[in-house]
Amino acid sequence: MRKLIALALAASVLTPVAASAATSRGELQRDRADIREETRDVRQAVRGGDSRAIRDEREDLREARREYREDRADWRDDHRGRGWDDRRAYQGPRFQAPFGYTPYRIGSFAPRPHYGARYWIDNPRHFALPYAAPGLKWVRHYDDALLVNMRTGQVRRIVRHVF
């Protein structure tokens, strides 16, 4: 009987924790809907002219945005691990560039040979990298991945130790 009670107690304590650990896309959509609703409420309060109502509605809007940011960060943390567990998925030969390693920083400029077609990462999702916006390209630089503006050579983002 004691074991049954202890098991029931443990299940009642752990179930809410497990349910709240994962953030779903539906929850993010509901958060965005809450932000839209709170924005409408702020507009209505501004039209009404009551300063206390405006202040209260703006605080509600700030809280809705804060909750959305937290849930989005949780969702990223939950889903980022899909590819990151297999970060060393690259099975090709050891990477040898005709130039030395340069520790790039965001905003620095890479010389054109460092981001030529030979070093492009054609499928960034294979390495759990986000898709590049138009005009940007993921390139390999030794064991790092650099997001480079193909027109100027400016480094926009760096993910270290991908390969």
N, C-alpha and C positions, 0 to 999 in steps of 0.2 A: 504494500500500500504506500509506503514511504517513497519507493522508487517512482510510482505512478504520479504522486503529487509533485515530486521533484522534477520529473519529466514535463509535466503540464506547466509548472512554473517556468522552467527554462524555455519552453516553447512560446509561452506568452510574452516573455521578455525579449526573445530573439526575433520573433516574427516581425514586429514593427521595424526593427533595425534593418533586417534584410530587405523589407519592402521599401524603405526610404533610401537605401543605398544606391539604387539605380535610378537615374533620371531618364525619362522617356522623351521621345520627340513630341508626344502628345502633351506632356507637361510643359515643354518649351512653347508649344503653340498656344496653350492656355495662358501662359505668362505673357506672350505677345498680345493676346486678346485683352488681358487685364490692362496692359499698358495703353492700348488703344482706347479702352473704356475710361481709364483714368484721365487720358488726354482730353477726351470729350467732356468729362466732368470739370476739368480745369477751365476749358473754354466757356462752359456754361456759367461757372462761377465768376469768371471775368466779365461776362455779359451782365451778370446780376449786380456786380459792383461791390459786394460785401467782402471786405478785406479779410475777415476771419475765415469765411468760406474759401476764399482764394488760397489762403495760407494752408488750410487743412487739405484741400484738394491737391495742392502742389506737393505736400508732404506724402500724401497717398501715392502720387505719381512717382516720386523719388523712391519710395519703398517698393513699388511694383518693378521699377527698373533695376533696383538693387537685387531683388529676388530673381529676376530674369538673368542678370549677370552671374549670380552664384549658381543657378541651375545650369546655365550654359557652360560654366567652368566645370561643374560636376560631370556634365554629359561628355565634354571633351576628355576629361580624365578617364571616364569609363570606357570610351571608345578609342582613345588614342593607343591603348595597349594592344589592339588587334595586330598591328604590324610591328610594333616596337619590340615585342618579344622575340621577333625574328629579324632583328636589325642587321644581322650578318647574313642576310639571305643571298647576298651577292656571292656566287660560287665561281666566278671567273678567276683568271690568273691574277697574281699580285699586280696592283696598279703601279705603273712606272710612267711618270710624266717626263717630258724632255726638259723640264724646268724644276727648280727647287721648290720646296714647300714654302708658302707664304701665309702667315696667319692673318687672314682677312678680318676686317671689322665691318659692321654694317655702315654703309655710306662710303666706303672706300671704293676705288676704281681698280678693276682688274685689267691687265693688258689683254688685247684681243686673242693672242694665242692661248690664254688660260680658259677662255670660254668658247672655243671653236666647236664645230659640229662633232668633232671626235669625242668630246667630253660631255655631250648632252645626255641627260637622263631622260630617255624616251617615255618611260612609264613610272612617273613619280609615286603612284599609289602602291607599286610593288615594294617600295621602301618606306611606306607610311608617310610620304610627304604630301602636302596639299597640292592641288593643281595650281599651276602658274597662271597668272592673269595674262591677257594678250600683251605681247612685247617683252615678257619676262620668260626666262627659261631656267630650269634647274640644271646645273652642271656639276660634274664631279671634280673635286680638287683633293687628291689623295684620298683620305678616308672621310672627308667632309662633303656635304652637299651645299652648294651656294645657289641662291636665287639671284640671277643677274639680269639687269636690264640689257637686252641685246643691242640696243642702239648706242648706249653710252658706256656700258661696261660697269655701271655702278652696282655694287653688291647690296641687295635689298634685304636678304635674310640668310642666316647661316644655321645649318644643323650639323653639329660636330659628330664624328664617329658613327656615321651611317653605314659605312662599308667595312 
